[in-house]
Each structure stands twice: as structure tokens, then as C-alpha cells.
Amino acid sequence: MRSDAVNHSPQQAFRLIVTGGGTGGHTYPALTAVRTLRGRLAAAGRGLDVLWVGTADGLEARVAAAEGIKFAAVATGKIRRSSNPLKLVSPANIRDMGRVPLGAVQARSIVADFRPDAVLATGGYVAVPVSLAARMCHRPLVVHEQTVRLGLANRQLARYATRFAVSSESTLSLLPESARAVAVVTGNPVRPEVLTGQPDKAVQALGLYGFDRALPTVYVTGGAQGSAQINNLVRDVLPWLLEQANVVHQCGPANAAGLEQSTQALPAHLAARYLLTGYVGPELPDVLALADVVVSRSGAGTIAELTALGKAAVFVPLASSAGNEQAHNARHLQEAGAAVALLGAVTAQGLREAVAPLLADAGLRARMAERARVHGRPDAADRLVDVILAAATAT
Ligand SMILES: CC(=O)N[C@H]1[C@@H](OP(=O)(O)OP(=O)(O)OC[C@H]2O[C@@H](n3ccc(=O)[nH]c3=O)[C@H](O)[C@@H]2O)O[C@H](CO)[C@@H](O)[C@@H]1O
């Protein structure tokens, strides 16, 4: 499917509003779609005028700034779910609910002024007012869902979408009927640079000169915000782990200080094989290239990257993710022999037993990596761009 929108009015730039963020899982697929769309339009001699609408303090604001994308902030509120009705009327929820109508008014004025050819919404609370504004202003709305099970924001938006792009066939049966009629399976876009990392660049950029390259390297990651659970498990097995491997440990920007202390006791030869960092920025592709085994949360973004690359992985899913979505992702890959899933109450011993065979046996790692690659969709960004262009010309 190649749309006429690429060749339409070559002198006039394609106008896109992109919205979504809060976490890396919502932000990076949007960024990848923007880059891919820009490339496709440029190849046809057409420009792209893009405006990202997000929250001022979200990851998306930093990512848009780093990419040179215009950014507009709207007020947004996170409604904290709880089984206790009293907690639903907490001061924080009341304050945030008040911000939702304000965000809707701001979003409507932004969309009306910008007059986009299409709006792409990739989830997160901020996507709700912007998508509603797209609907009110009669602009084509493409909603992209990264996870197998719909996120809360996208569930609300499903009925307003011109096209509803999903990452997995198994999501189709979970969609409301109105969204199923406009649904397309695209996969979850992976930043292209993630696929072309180089191990030596990770060593140089992060100063990993104490790593023993004869040993395998483990990349531990808790997702964009880090994971206290994974941090504690890794801390408890660290001396053992460093006897068999080098470790890059991404612990979350807020957690680094607390962990540094526990690693100060390591003998020098083990400490040299360990890098603790809050967040892995532009070096991420190179760190993934260096990694032989990944110990990780099973958010949709991470899964899309690890399967596109083909990496042996041990997943520790976030148990409270919406509808146990992370456990579902991890179990699905475990059943295919493409990962190990640690479900339920995970102990340090359990992590050690899962990682040890993979560190000891390069053949086992290679077979798992090969099975993981079968689930990757490296062409997802191109497919999503097809959907955006088709939605823009359908009106
Ligand atoms: C806590 C939470 O709400 N989790 C959800 C969130 O995941 P969350 O955003 O935490 O995690 P994902 O795995 O989806 O994505 C993380 C992204 O951040 C990148 N990264 C991470 C760490 C780092 O140091 N550097 C870096 O670049 C990863 O490579 C990946 O691209 O959105 C996902 C997609 O909607 C959902 O599946 C998750 O359940």
C-alpha cells in the first residue's frame, strides 16, 4: 500500500500532529514514525511540518527537543486507578481531573490553528485531549497501540479513530467493533538505529574498558523509568553474576544514587565489569549490540526491539501493568522458546537459575535469539506510515 499523499502537492509540506508520551513505550514509536514519514516524503520531494503535542515534563518533550521537532504542551491528568473507591477521589485525582478539560481546550485550539493533514496518537494520557480535538476539528486520526491489550487511553479513543493501528494480530479480537472496522496490523515501530548498533562503540562511549570481552555481557533494564524490583534482584546476585559476565545495569534515573552504595563493596576486578547507569541515551543501540543476554521488564517497546534484533532474554514483567499486559508479552515469548519469563513472586535465586544456563552456553543463547527474531517486525514503521498517508488522503 503506497498512498498518493506522498506525491500530493509536492510544494506543500505534509502537516502532522503527533501526540503521545509519558513513557518510552509511547514516545519512541511516535518518533520513529515521524522520521520514517519525513524520509518517505523527502524521497518524493515533499516536506514534513510536524508538531508534537505532549506534556511539558514528559519524556516526549525532551525527545522532541533533541530531534528538533516543534513542541506544544497541554495540561493533562493521570487518573490513578484503584480497587478502593475512596482512593479514586484522592486530592491528586481531583486535581488531575480538573486538568483534563483545560487540556482539551488547549488541544482544540492547537489542532484548529495547525490544521494537520493527519494526527498520530501513540497512547499515554496526553493523547486523549489531542485525539478528541482531532475528532472535533474533523482531522484524520490514526491511533497506534503498542501492546497486545489496549491501554486505558487508547480504549477510550478507539471509537474516534480514522484508522486504528495495532502491533499484533491477537489485538484485533480485543478491539471494540467500531475500531475493528478500521484496524490495521502494523507492528510496533523500532527506531532504525536500534538495529545497527556496534559493540565497540558502546565500550568507547561508556568507557567499558574494564569489561572482559571473553565473557558474555548482560544488559539489565527496567524500562524508561527503571524497576526497583529488578534492581533489588540484580543487587542480590551481583557478585555471582560478575564472576560470569560483564553487566550494564540501567536502573532508572531516580534510583542510581541508592544503588551505588551497594556496589562499592565489590572487589576491584568485579567492579571493573559493572556499569550502573540511570538511563541509557543515544548509546542504547550499541549497548544492545554488546549484550549477549538481556534481563528486562517486558514492556511492548523493549519486546519489539529485542525481537527485531534477536536477543536471548530473561523477562521480569511488571505485575501491575494494565491487564497484566507485560506478563502476557513475556509468557507469549517463553511459550515460543524465545525467552525465559519469571512470573509471580521472583526471587534472586530464581533469577540466577534463569540466567546461569544462558551465560554458560552460547549455543543455547543463539537458539533463543533466533526464535526471538521470528517475532520481530522491523518494517513496522513503514507500515504505520502507509496507514498515516492513507488516512490523510481518505478525507
Ligand atoms: C510502567 C509502564 O507503564 N509500562 C508500560 C510502558 O513501558 P515503558 O515505556 O516503561 O517500556 P517499553 O519497554 O515499552 O519502552 C521503553 C523504551 O525506552 C527505551 N529505553 C529504556 C531505558 C533506557 O535507559 N533507555 C532507553 O532508550 C527502550 O529501549 C524502549 O524503547 O509502555 C509500554 C508500551 O505502551 C507498555 O507495554 C508498558 O507496560
The ligand as a Tripos MOL2 file, in Angstrom:
@<TRIPOS>MOLECULE
LIG
   39    41     1     0     0
SMALL
NO_CHARGES

@<TRIPOS>ATOM
      1 C1          5.4070    1.0710   33.5820 C.3       1 LIG1
      2 C2          4.6140    1.1740   32.3270 C.2       1 LIG1
      3 O1          3.6810    1.9400   32.1990 O.2       1 LIG1
      4 N1          4.9970    0.3360   31.3280 N.am      1 LIG1
      5 C3          4.3850    0.4050   30.0160 C.3       1 LIG1
      6 C4          5.2140    1.3320   29.1530 C.3       1 LIG1
      7 O2          6.5040    0.7570   29.1330 O.3       1 LIG1
      8 P1          7.8960    1.5250   29.1510 P.3       1 LIG1
      9 O3          7.8270    2.7690   28.3730 O.co2     1 LIG1
     10 O4          8.3900    1.5900   30.5520 O.co2     1 LIG1
     11 O5          8.7620    0.4190   28.4280 O.3       1 LIG1
     12 P2          8.8610   -0.0640   26.9330 P.3       1 LIG1
     13 O6          9.5320   -1.3670   27.0220 O.co2     1 LIG1
     14 O7          7.5850   -0.0710   26.1610 O.co2     1 LIG1
     15 O8          9.8020    1.0290   26.2340 O.3       1 LIG1
     16 C5         10.9220    1.5030   26.8080 C.3       1 LIG1
     17 C6         11.6950    2.2150   25.7180 C.3       1 LIG1
     18 O9         12.6540    3.0390   26.3310 O.3       1 LIG1
     19 C7         13.9320    2.6830   25.8370 C.3       1 LIG1
     20 N2         14.9200    2.8970   26.8880 N.ar      1 LIG1
     21 C8         14.7340    2.3420   28.1160 C.ar      1 LIG1
     22 C9         15.6630    2.5400   29.0920 C.ar      1 LIG1
     23 C10        16.8010    3.3140   28.8020 C.ar      1 LIG1
     24 O10        17.6660    3.5400   29.6350 O.2       1 LIG1
     25 N3         16.9420    3.8340   27.5570 N.ar      1 LIG1
     26 C11        16.0210    3.6540   26.5950 C.ar      1 LIG1
     27 O11        16.1800    4.1530   25.4670 O.2       1 LIG1
     28 C12        13.8110    1.2240   25.4370 C.3       1 LIG1
     29 O12        14.8250    0.8600   24.5700 O.3       1 LIG1
     30 C13        12.4220    1.2360   24.8200 C.3       1 LIG1
     31 O13        12.4420    1.7590   23.5130 O.3       1 LIG1
     32 O14         4.6630    1.4120   27.8400 O.3       1 LIG1
     33 C14         4.6590    0.1620   27.1530 C.3       1 LIG1
     34 C15         4.1280    0.3790   25.7330 C.3       1 LIG1
     35 O15         2.9430    1.0360   25.7170 O.3       1 LIG1
     36 C16         3.8540   -0.8880   27.9310 C.3       1 LIG1
     37 O16         3.9910   -2.1330   27.2690 O.3       1 LIG1
     38 C17         4.3770   -0.9720   29.3510 C.3       1 LIG1
     39 O17         3.6060   -1.8880   30.1310 O.3       1 LIG1
@<TRIPOS>BOND
     1     1     2 1
     2     2     3 2
     3     2     4 1
     4     4     5 1
     5     5     6 1
     6     5    38 1
     7     6     7 1
     8     6    32 1
     9     7     8 1
    10     8     9 2
    11     8    10 1
    12     8    11 1
    13    11    12 1
    14    12    13 2
    15    12    14 1
    16    12    15 1
    17    15    16 1
    18    16    17 1
    19    17    18 1
    20    17    30 1
    21    18    19 1
    22    19    20 1
    23    19    28 1
    24    20    21 ar
    25    20    26 ar
    26    21    22 ar
    27    22    23 ar
    28    23    24 2
    29    23    25 ar
    30    25    26 ar
    31    26    27 2
    32    28    29 1
    33    28    30 1
    34    30    31 1
    35    32    33 1
    36    33    34 1
    37    33    36 1
    38    34    35 1
    39    36    37 1
    40    36    38 1
    41    38    39 1
@<TRIPOS>SUBSTRUCTURE
     1 LIG1         1 GROUP 0 **** ****
